[in-house]
Structures are given as C-alpha cells and as structure tokens.
C-alpha cells in the first residue's frame, strides 16, 4: 500500500476477512513485513497466492543484511529504535503475558497495534533502502520472476 492509502483493519473472524485480504494483496506491487515468512506461510495455508510480478520486502531480513549478518533475530521495536522511530506500544503482549488469547483482546487494542505495524514498516523499509547498496537491496527484495 502506498503512503496515501489508509490502513485497512479487519478482525480475523470477520466473515469477509480472507476475501478482503486477498483483494487488498491483489492491489499491491510490494508486500512489506517483518519476519514476513510467517505471514506468507499463513497466506499459503489459506490459498492466498501472490502474483508473479509482486515483490516482497522483509524488514527483519534487511536488518540482518545491514548488520553484516550479525543480528539475525532483531525485533521490530529494536529495528525502529535503531532509526530513532517510536516503538509500538505493545499492549497486546501484556494481554498475552496475562494468559489472554488474541481472540479475547479488545478489538480496538488489536487495531491500534496492527495499524502501527503497517505504518511503521513502510517508513522502516524506506530508511533501510536508503542505507543499502544495490547489491544488498537485491538480497532482500524478493522478486518472484
């Protein structure tokens, strides 16, 4: 999604969640995530397949490349902090620590959590690409062609 797009939030048990996600992903040229292999495997389990011309950028992999392959499992908050960006307020983790399942976390908390993920990843990707050489970018940008 481009910067001009608003963030779309759907709860996982909304009847049209999968259809909405499928439609949204179909409009994207680049999919950006953090440890995105998890999300791509989830999509594959639900028969959501990316087009052959779509690209994937994994911000966690980019941090690994930028660190000279020394930092393999940086968290999103660690990556954001390294660029002087605000860490997300992780109220969701507090619910999980208290033994509360995701399905029982208030929707407004999940929406805030996920919206910040989306908006921060766009900024993080742009900053990473400014620091990387063209060769490093090729290592991170997944091109299906």
C-alpha angles and dihedrals in degrees: 000000000000124000091258091060121091121233114261115215123192125167113239093244095049106122092237097042097111094042092048092048091048091051093046094049090048089063095052127096092190129029113206124196146143114248083354095177087082091056094044092052090049090051092049091053087056093047093251107145127184120232116255091246095054120103129213127213119192110197091197091054089047090055089050090053093044091051091057089253093300100112107056105163107030113164122234091248091052090050093048091049092051088063095043092253123142116266115235116257099246102207088148091065089053090056090048091049088053089055096254116145119232090247089061097049112105111263093232090058091051092046093053091046094050096041091056090048091056097045095043093049092057090054093043092052092051092050092047092051091052090058098043130088117234088256092054091048089055089055092056105033106084109211115186094202 
